[in-house]
Structure formats: C-alpha cells, structure tokens
Amino acid sequence: MPLTPEEPRQATAREVEYLKAASVHPHGHLPPQASPRLLKAMLDAEFIYLEDSDGYRLTNAEALAYTGSTTWRITWTGRRAALSMAQWRDLTERVDENGAFTNKVHWVTRNGLAVLGLAEYRDDHGEVQPNDGGSGVHGPRVRAFRTELGHRLAQLADADTFK
C-alpha cells in the first residue's frame, strides 16, 4: 500500500538522523555507513531509493541485490519523514502567499527548516542571509521564506504520493 503524504510511517530516530543528512546533501545522498538492516527498513518505507550507474531507479529487490558503484538517495517521502509535525505544519500551512513564514512559526522551527534547505532568511532587498539577524536582545531582523525545495515538498501534500 503506498504511503500517503498525510500519514507516512513514523521514522525512527536513527532513520531521521540519516534522512536529515541526506536532506542537506546537495544531491540527496544518504551517508554511506548505514547498515543493511537500516537501508532495508528505509527502502521498505519508501524513504530512499537506489539508482544504477546509468541513473535508472532500481526496484526494491534490485536495489538490495545491486553491487555496483552507486549511492542511496532520499525520496520525497523521506524528506517528509525527516520533519517533525511542527515543521510539516509550518511548511504547509503557515506560509503567506509571497512564501514568507507567518509570525506563528517559532524561530526553532524556522531554523530547523533552514538547516534542511526548506527555508531561507532574506533581507528587505531579497538577498539571502545566513540567519534571521536576531541578537538575542532584539528579535529577528530579516524574514524567513520557504525555498523552492520547501515549496515543492509542501505542494506534494496534495498529491497521491511523494515518490
């Protein structure tokens, strides 16, 4: 039965660790030290997939048997599973029409989404900044916006599948 965007299997803490690492990798690659048991569990949950050396996406059975040089990649379902419920809610529901997060989004959630490449901070000129510019005494100086990757992930909430 395919996973639905609203109800993916809850990822274990160890899976979340690997999924977050893959989320921040520029090509979505999973760290290479994952155990075969963990890989199988994440593959069965459709959190990851494997391509052969030609870029062809392998079936689960083919992926587990494949011995060629390649790397595991995160799926949309895996990106969703790496998020907490608060992060998912804020990514999908608490964004203005211009892509800015509303004031209801806590700074911890914004920062977590930014680490995963799903949010970014922009100044008044639209230039991306490394953080919100807050000093601890004063609040944020720049706003957080959903990135294109964050927008694409959020849009898949209405789709039948994240694959």
VENKAKA-V531752 format. One record per pair of residues at least 12 apart in sequence whose C-alpha atoms are under 10 Angstrom apart, sorted by the first residue. I is the first residue (numbers start at 1). J is the second residue. D is the distance in whole Angstrom. If there is no record, write none. Layout:
I/J/D
I/J/D
//
This chain:
2/45/9
2/46/9
2/160/9
2/161/7
2/162/9
2/163/9
3/45/8
3/46/8
3/77/8
3/160/8
3/161/7
3/162/8
3/163/9
4/77/9
4/156/10
4/157/9
4/158/10
4/159/8
4/160/6
4/161/6
4/162/8
5/76/9
5/77/7
5/80/8
5/81/9
5/153/10
5/154/10
5/156/7
5/157/5
5/158/8
5/159/7
5/160/7
5/161/6
5/162/6
5/163/10
6/80/9
6/88/10
6/156/10
6/157/7
6/158/9
6/159/10
6/160/10
6/161/10
7/80/10
7/81/10
8/45/8
8/46/9
8/47/9
8/77/7
8/78/9
8/80/8
8/81/7
8/161/10
8/162/10
9/42/10
9/45/7
9/46/9
9/47/9
9/77/9
9/78/10
9/81/7
10/45/9
10/80/10
10/81/7
10/82/9
10/84/10
11/41/10
11/42/8
11/45/9
11/47/9
11/78/9
11/80/10
11/81/6
11/82/7
11/83/9
12/38/10
12/41/10
12/42/10
12/81/9
12/82/9
13/82/9
14/34/10
14/38/8
15/34/9
15/38/7
15/39/9
15/41/9
15/42/7
15/47/9
15/78/9
15/81/9
15/82/8
16/47/10
16/78/9
16/79/9
16/81/7
16/82/5
16/83/8
16/84/10
17/31/10
17/82/8
18/30/6
18/31/7
18/32/10
18/33/10
18/34/8
18/38/10
18/39/10
18/42/10
18/74/9
18/78/10
18/82/9
19/31/9
19/42/9
19/47/8
19/48/8
19/73/9
19/74/7
19/75/9
19/78/6
19/79/7
19/80/9
19/81/8
19/82/6
19/83/9
19/116/10
20/74/9
20/78/9
20/79/8
20/81/9
20/82/6
20/83/8
20/115/9
20/116/7
21/74/10
21/82/9
21/116/9
22/48/9
22/72/9
22/73/7
22/74/6
22/75/10
22/78/9
22/79/9
22/82/10
22/116/9
23/73/9
23/74/7
23/75/9
23/76/10
23/78/9
23/79/6
23/80/10
23/82/8
23/115/9
23/116/6
23/117/8
23/118/9
24/114/10
24/115/7
24/116/5
24/117/7
24/118/10
25/73/10
25/74/10
25/116/9
25/117/10
26/117/10
27/73/8
27/74/9
28/48/9
28/71/10
28/72/8
28/73/5
28/74/5
28/75/8
28/79/9
29/48/9
29/49/10
29/50/10
29/70/10
29/71/6
29/72/6
29/73/5
29/74/6
30/48/8
30/49/10
30/71/7
30/72/5
30/73/6
30/74/7
31/71/9
31/72/8
31/73/9
32/71/7
32/72/8
34/72/10
36/64/8
39/63/10
39/64/9
39/72/9
40/60/8
40/61/10
40/63/9
40/64/7
42/74/9
42/78/8
43/59/10
43/60/7
43/61/10
43/63/9
43/64/9
43/72/9
43/74/10
43/75/10
43/78/10
44/60/7
44/61/10
45/77/8
45/78/8
45/81/10
46/60/9
46/74/9
46/75/7
46/76/9
46/77/6
46/78/7
46/81/10
46/162/9
46/163/8
47/73/9
47/74/6
47/75/5
47/76/7
47/77/5
47/78/4
47/79/7
47/80/9
47/81/7
47/82/9
47/162/9
47/163/9
48/60/10
48/72/6
48/73/5
48/74/4
48/75/5
48/76/9
48/77/8
48/78/6
48/79/9
48/163/9
49/63/8
49/64/10
49/71/9
49/72/6
49/73/5
49/74/7
49/75/7
49/78/10
49/163/9
50/62/9
50/63/6
50/64/9
50/66/9
50/70/7
50/71/6
50/72/5
50/73/6
50/74/9
50/75/10
51/63/8
51/66/9
51/68/10
51/69/10
51/70/7
51/71/7
51/72/7
51/73/8
52/66/8
52/67/9
52/68/7
52/69/8
52/70/6
52/71/9
52/72/10
53/68/7
53/69/7
53/70/6
53/71/9
54/70/9
55/70/9
74/163/10
75/162/7
75/163/6
76/152/9
76/153/7
76/156/8
76/161/9
76/162/5
76/163/6
77/153/9
77/156/10
77/161/8
77/162/5
77/163/6
78/162/9
78/163/9
79/116/9
79/118/10
79/150/10
79/153/8
79/162/9
80/153/8
80/154/9
80/156/10
80/157/9
80/162/8
82/116/9
83/109/10
83/112/9
83/113/8
83/116/9
84/109/9
84/112/10
84/113/10
86/105/9
86/106/9
86/109/7
87/105/9
87/106/10
87/108/9
87/109/6
87/110/8
87/111/10
87/112/8
87/113/7
87/118/10
88/109/9
88/113/9
88/153/10
88/154/8
88/157/10
89/105/9
89/154/9
90/102/9
90/104/8
90/105/6
90/106/9
90/109/8
90/110/9
90/113/9
90/146/10
90/154/10
91/105/9
91/109/9
91/110/9
91/113/8
91/118/8
91/119/9
91/145/10
91/146/7
91/150/7
91/151/8
91/153/9
91/154/6
91/155/10
92/146/10
92/150/9
92/151/8
92/153/9
92/154/5
92/155/8
92/156/10
92/157/8
93/105/10
93/154/9
95/144/10
95/145/8
95/146/8
95/151/10
96/145/9
96/146/10
98/145/8
98/146/9
99/119/9
99/144/9
99/145/5
99/146/5
99/147/8
99/148/9
99/150/10
99/151/8
100/119/9
100/120/9
100/121/9
100/122/9
100/143/7
100/144/6
100/145/4
100/146/6
100/147/9
101/119/9
101/143/8
101/144/6
101/145/6
101/146/7
102/143/9
102/144/9
102/145/9
103/143/10
103/144/10
105/144/9
107/132/9
107/139/10
107/140/9
107/144/9
110/131/10
110/132/9
110/143/10
110/144/7
110/145/9
110/146/9
111/131/8
111/132/9
111/144/9
113/144/10
113/145/10
113/146/9
113/147/10
113/150/8
114/130/9
114/131/9
114/144/8
114/145/9
114/146/9
114/147/9
114/150/9
116/149/10
116/150/9
117/146/9
117/147/7
117/148/9
117/149/7
117/150/7
118/145/9
118/146/6
118/147/5
118/148/7
118/149/6
118/150/4
118/151/8
118/152/9
118/153/8
118/154/10
119/144/6
119/145/5
119/146/4
119/147/5
119/148/9
119/149/8
119/150/6
119/151/9
120/132/9
120/142/10
120/143/8
120/144/6
120/145/5
120/146/6
120/147/6
120/148/10
120/150/10
121/133/9
121/140/10
121/141/10
121/142/6
121/143/6
121/144/4
121/145/6
121/146/9
121/147/9
122/141/9
122/142/6
122/143/6
122/144/6
122/145/7
123/141/8
123/142/5
123/143/7
123/144/9
124/141/9
124/142/7
124/143/8
126/142/10
126/143/10
127/142/10
128/142/9
128/143/10
128/144/9
128/145/10
129/142/8
129/143/9
129/144/10
131/143/9
131/144/9
132/144/7
//
